[in-house]
Amino acid sequence: MNLERLKPEEKVNLSISMIDTCIHICADALKDQDATIKEEELLEKIRARIMYNRRRHHEV
C-alpha cells in the first residue's frame, strides 16, 4: 500500500481503523488481566492508557 496514492478521506478512514484496532487490543489485554472487570472500569483504564501515551509522546 502506497500512502501517497491514497485520497485524504482514505487516509482518515485508515487512521480511524488503526485507532479502533489499538483500542480493542488494549481492552483485550485488560480483560486478560482481570476477567471480571466491569465495562465502566475497563473504559476508564483504556482512557488512562491512551492519555498516558499522549503525555509521554509530548515529553520526548
N, CA, C and O atoms as CSV, one atom per row, in Angstrom:
chain,resi,resn,atom,element,x,y,z
A,1,MET,N,N,0.843,-1.169,0.000
A,1,MET,CA,C,0.000,0.000,0.000
A,1,MET,C,C,0.895,1.240,0.000
A,1,MET,O,O,1.809,1.363,0.816
A,2,ASN,N,N,0.622,2.131,-0.906
A,2,ASN,CA,C,1.373,3.369,-1.001
A,2,ASN,C,C,0.516,4.500,-0.438
A,2,ASN,O,O,-0.505,4.864,-1.022
A,3,LEU,N,N,0.934,5.047,0.688
A,3,LEU,CA,C,0.128,6.080,1.348
A,3,LEU,C,C,0.014,7.345,0.518
A,3,LEU,O,O,-0.971,8.076,0.630
A,4,GLU,N,N,1.002,7.607,-0.305
A,4,GLU,CA,C,0.974,8.815,-1.126
A,4,GLU,C,C,-0.143,8.774,-2.160
A,4,GLU,O,O,-0.609,9.820,-2.612
A,5,ARG,N,N,-0.571,7.583,-2.533
A,5,ARG,CA,C,-1.616,7.445,-3.543
A,5,ARG,C,C,-3.024,7.492,-2.963
A,5,ARG,O,O,-4.001,7.612,-3.702
A,6,LEU,N,N,-3.125,7.397,-1.655
A,6,LEU,CA,C,-4.446,7.403,-1.029
A,6,LEU,C,C,-5.039,8.806,-1.017
A,6,LEU,O,O,-4.329,9.803,-0.882
A,7,LYS,N,N,-6.336,8.853,-1.158
A,7,LYS,CA,C,-7.060,10.122,-1.036
A,7,LYS,C,C,-7.084,10.505,0.438
A,7,LYS,O,O,-6.973,9.634,1.300
A,8,PRO,N,N,-7.226,11.794,0.742
A,8,PRO,CA,C,-7.282,12.219,2.155
A,8,PRO,C,C,-8.351,11.468,2.956
A,8,PRO,O,O,-8.121,11.096,4.107
A,9,GLU,N,N,-9.505,11.249,2.351
A,9,GLU,CA,C,-10.581,10.533,3.046
A,9,GLU,C,C,-10.159,9.104,3.380
A,9,GLU,O,O,-10.487,8.588,4.449
A,10,GLU,N,N,-9.442,8.477,2.476
A,10,GLU,CA,C,-8.975,7.107,2.707
A,10,GLU,C,C,-7.939,7.070,3.833
A,10,GLU,O,O,-7.901,6.130,4.627
A,11,LYS,N,N,-7.103,8.105,3.886
A,11,LYS,CA,C,-6.113,8.184,4.962
A,11,LYS,C,C,-6.789,8.331,6.321
A,11,LYS,O,O,-6.379,7.707,7.300
A,12,VAL,N,N,-7.821,9.155,6.372
A,12,VAL,CA,C,-8.566,9.346,7.625
A,12,VAL,C,C,-9.229,8.041,8.042
A,12,VAL,O,O,-9.159,7.650,9.207
A,13,ASN,N,N,-9.868,7.372,7.101
A,13,ASN,CA,C,-10.524,6.098,7.413
A,13,ASN,C,C,-9.520,5.052,7.881
A,13,ASN,O,O,-9.815,4.277,8.791
A,14,LEU,N,N,-8.353,5.021,7.278
A,14,LEU,CA,C,-7.306,4.087,7.690
A,14,LEU,C,C,-6.844,4.406,9.111
A,14,LEU,O,O,-6.641,3.500,9.920
A,15,SER,N,N,-6.679,5.680,9.408
A,15,SER,CA,C,-6.266,6.095,10.755
A,15,SER,C,C,-7.301,5.699,11.804
A,15,SER,O,O,-6.952,5.193,12.870
A,16,ILE,N,N,-8.561,5.928,11.499
A,16,ILE,CA,C,-9.632,5.567,12.428
A,16,ILE,C,C,-9.641,4.061,12.667
A,16,ILE,O,O,-9.808,3.605,13.798
A,17,SER,N,N,-9.462,3.303,11.607
A,17,SER,CA,C,-9.426,1.846,11.734
A,17,SER,C,C,-8.256,1.396,12.602
A,17,SER,O,O,-8.396,0.479,13.411
A,18,MET,N,N,-7.115,2.033,12.437
A,18,MET,CA,C,-5.937,1.683,13.238
A,18,MET,C,C,-6.157,2.012,14.710
A,18,MET,O,O,-5.775,1.238,15.587
A,19,ILE,N,N,-6.770,3.159,14.977
A,19,ILE,CA,C,-7.052,3.545,16.366
A,19,ILE,C,C,-8.032,2.563,16.997
A,19,ILE,O,O,-7.839,2.134,18.134
A,20,ASP,N,N,-9.079,2.208,16.263
A,20,ASP,CA,C,-10.049,1.230,16.775
A,20,ASP,C,C,-9.376,-0.092,17.111
A,20,ASP,O,O,-9.662,-0.697,18.144
A,21,THR,N,N,-8.488,-0.535,16.240
A,21,THR,CA,C,-7.764,-1.791,16.472
A,21,THR,C,C,-6.913,-1.700,17.733
A,21,THR,O,O,-6.881,-2.638,18.530
A,22,CYS,N,N,-6.230,-0.587,17.917
A,22,CYS,CA,C,-5.400,-0.404,19.109
A,22,CYS,C,C,-6.245,-0.415,20.382
A,22,CYS,O,O,-5.836,-0.986,21.393
A,23,ILE,N,N,-7.412,0.208,20.337
A,23,ILE,CA,C,-8.293,0.232,21.499
A,23,ILE,C,C,-8.798,-1.172,21.821
A,23,ILE,O,O,-8.886,-1.547,22.990
A,24,HIS,N,N,-9.129,-1.948,20.790
A,24,HIS,CA,C,-9.584,-3.326,21.018
A,24,HIS,C,C,-8.465,-4.183,21.614
A,24,HIS,O,O,-8.715,-5.014,22.488
A,25,ILE,N,N,-7.247,-3.985,21.147
A,25,ILE,CA,C,-6.107,-4.730,21.683
A,25,ILE,C,C,-5.896,-4.365,23.155
A,25,ILE,O,O,-5.663,-5.240,23.988
A,26,CYS,N,N,-5.977,-3.081,23.466
A,26,CYS,CA,C,-5.820,-2.614,24.843
A,26,CYS,C,C,-6.917,-3.198,25.730
A,26,CYS,O,O,-6.641,-3.659,26.838
A,27,ALA,N,N,-8.147,-3.182,25.251
A,27,ALA,CA,C,-9.268,-3.729,26.016
A,27,ALA,C,C,-9.084,-5.225,26.251
A,27,ALA,O,O,-9.327,-5.713,27.354
A,28,ASP,N,N,-8.662,-5.944,25.238
A,28,ASP,CA,C,-8.437,-7.386,25.392
A,28,ASP,C,C,-7.336,-7.673,26.404
A,28,ASP,O,O,-7.438,-8.622,27.182
A,29,ALA,N,N,-6.275,-6.853,26.398
A,29,ALA,CA,C,-5.184,-7.047,27.358
A,29,ALA,C,C,-5.688,-6.818,28.787
A,29,ALA,O,O,-5.346,-7.570,29.699
A,30,LEU,N,N,-6.495,-5.785,28.972
A,30,LEU,CA,C,-7.041,-5.518,30.304
A,30,LEU,C,C,-7.984,-6.625,30.748
A,30,LEU,O,O,-7.989,-6.999,31.921
A,31,LYS,N,N,-8.779,-7.153,29.828
A,31,LYS,CA,C,-9.685,-8.259,30.154
A,31,LYS,C,C,-8.908,-9.521,30.494
A,31,LYS,O,O,-9.337,-10.302,31.344
A,32,ASP,N,N,-7.761,-9.730,29.836
A,32,ASP,CA,C,-6.922,-10.881,30.162
A,32,ASP,C,C,-6.359,-10.761,31.577
A,32,ASP,O,O,-6.206,-11.765,32.273
A,33,GLN,N,N,-6.054,-9.540,31.999
A,33,GLN,CA,C,-5.529,-9.316,33.339
A,33,GLN,C,C,-6.607,-9.477,34.411
A,33,GLN,O,O,-6.327,-9.923,35.523
A,34,ASP,N,N,-7.833,-9.110,34.066
A,34,ASP,CA,C,-8.937,-9.174,35.033
A,34,ASP,C,C,-10.214,-9.537,34.283
A,34,ASP,O,O,-10.865,-8.677,33.689
A,35,ALA,N,N,-10.558,-10.801,34.317
A,35,ALA,CA,C,-11.721,-11.297,33.573
A,35,ALA,C,C,-13.035,-10.768,34.127
A,35,ALA,O,O,-14.054,-10.797,33.437
A,36,THR,N,N,-13.024,-10.282,35.371
A,36,THR,CA,C,-14.261,-9.808,35.987
A,36,THR,C,C,-14.415,-8.287,35.908
A,36,THR,O,O,-15.315,-7.727,36.534
A,37,ILE,N,N,-13.557,-7.619,35.154
A,37,ILE,CA,C,-13.596,-6.156,35.071
A,37,ILE,C,C,-14.931,-5.691,34.498
A,37,ILE,O,O,-15.452,-6.266,33.542
A,38,LYS,N,N,-15.460,-4.652,35.098
A,38,LYS,CA,C,-16.729,-4.092,34.640
A,38,LYS,C,C,-16.468,-3.136,33.478
A,38,LYS,O,O,-15.380,-2.572,33.354
A,39,GLU,N,N,-17.471,-2.965,32.639
A,39,GLU,CA,C,-17.338,-2.144,31.437
A,39,GLU,C,C,-16.896,-0.716,31.753
A,39,GLU,O,O,-16.041,-0.162,31.062
A,40,GLU,N,N,-17.468,-0.132,32.780
A,40,GLU,CA,C,-17.122,1.243,33.152
A,40,GLU,C,C,-15.649,1.353,33.553
A,40,GLU,O,O,-14.954,2.279,33.137
A,41,GLU,N,N,-15.186,0.409,34.354
A,41,GLU,CA,C,-13.789,0.418,34.782
A,41,GLU,C,C,-12.858,0.155,33.596
A,41,GLU,O,O,-11.781,0.743,33.503
A,42,LEU,N,N,-13.279,-0.724,32.700
A,42,LEU,CA,C,-12.495,-1.013,31.501
A,42,LEU,C,C,-12.303,0.256,30.674
A,42,LEU,O,O,-11.192,0.553,30.235
A,43,LEU,N,N,-13.381,0.999,30.465
A,43,LEU,CA,C,-13.292,2.234,29.687
A,43,LEU,C,C,-12.396,3.261,30.372
A,43,LEU,O,O,-11.636,3.961,29.703
A,44,GLU,N,N,-12.477,3.357,31.690
A,44,GLU,CA,C,-11.615,4.284,32.429
A,44,GLU,C,C,-10.146,3.926,32.258
A,44,GLU,O,O,-9.309,4.803,32.045
A,45,LYS,N,N,-9.833,2.633,32.350
A,45,LYS,CA,C,-8.440,2.206,32.212
A,45,LYS,C,C,-7.925,2.406,30.793
A,45,LYS,O,O,-6.763,2.764,30.600
A,46,ILE,N,N,-8.779,2.179,29.803
A,46,ILE,CA,C,-8.373,2.415,28.416
A,46,ILE,C,C,-8.069,3.900,28.214
A,46,ILE,O,O,-7.051,4.256,27.621
A,47,ARG,N,N,-8.953,4.757,28.709
A,47,ARG,CA,C,-8.718,6.209,28.599
A,47,ARG,C,C,-7.422,6.607,29.289
A,47,ARG,O,O,-6.662,7.421,28.765
A,48,ALA,N,N,-7.167,6.039,30.457
A,48,ALA,CA,C,-5.946,6.364,31.197
A,48,ALA,C,C,-4.706,5.949,30.406
A,48,ALA,O,O,-3.726,6.694,30.359
A,49,ARG,N,N,-4.738,4.781,29.790
A,49,ARG,CA,C,-3.595,4.327,28.992
A,49,ARG,C,C,-3.370,5.221,27.782
A,49,ARG,O,O,-2.233,5.554,27.448
A,50,ILE,N,N,-4.453,5.604,27.132
A,50,ILE,CA,C,-4.330,6.463,25.953
A,50,ILE,C,C,-3.760,7.823,26.363
A,50,ILE,O,O,-2.865,8.346,25.700
A,51,MET,N,N,-4.269,8.387,27.437
A,51,MET,CA,C,-3.781,9.690,27.888
A,51,MET,C,C,-2.328,9.607,28.347
A,51,MET,O,O,-1.560,10.543,28.123
A,52,TYR,N,N,-1.940,8.508,28.982
A,52,TYR,CA,C,-0.552,8.335,29.403
A,52,TYR,C,C,0.356,8.342,28.185
A,52,TYR,O,O,1.394,9.004,28.194
A,53,ASN,N,N,-0.017,7.618,27.141
A,53,ASN,CA,C,0.808,7.566,25.940
A,53,ASN,C,C,0.882,8.920,25.255
A,53,ASN,O,O,1.925,9.266,24.700
A,54,ARG,N,N,-0.192,9.692,25.277
A,54,ARG,CA,C,-0.164,11.030,24.676
A,54,ARG,C,C,0.779,11.942,25.449
A,54,ARG,O,O,1.578,12.662,24.850
A,55,ARG,N,N,0.691,11.916,26.771
A,55,ARG,CA,C,1.589,12.749,27.585
A,55,ARG,C,C,3.024,12.330,27.366
A,55,ARG,O,O,3.911,13.172,27.228
A,56,ARG,N,N,3.255,11.033,27.334
A,56,ARG,CA,C,4.611,10.510,27.167
A,56,ARG,C,C,5.175,10.907,25.811
A,56,ARG,O,O,6.359,11.223,25.699
A,57,HIS,N,N,4.339,10.893,24.785
A,57,HIS,CA,C,4.776,11.266,23.434
A,57,HIS,C,C,5.229,12.723,23.402
A,57,HIS,O,O,6.224,13.052,22.755
A,58,HIS,N,N,4.507,13.592,24.094
A,58,HIS,CA,C,4.840,15.022,24.075
A,58,HIS,C,C,6.065,15.325,24.912
A,58,HIS,O,O,6.702,16.359,24.710
A,59,GLU,N,N,6.413,14.459,25.843
A,59,GLU,CA,C,7.581,14.675,26.680
A,59,GLU,C,C,8.869,14.345,25.952
A,59,GLU,O,O,9.927,14.876,26.290
A,60,VAL,N,N,8.792,13.489,24.973
A,60,VAL,CA,C,10.009,13.046,24.271
A,60,VAL,C,C,10.505,14.090,23.342
A,60,VAL,O,O,11.518,13.889,22.671
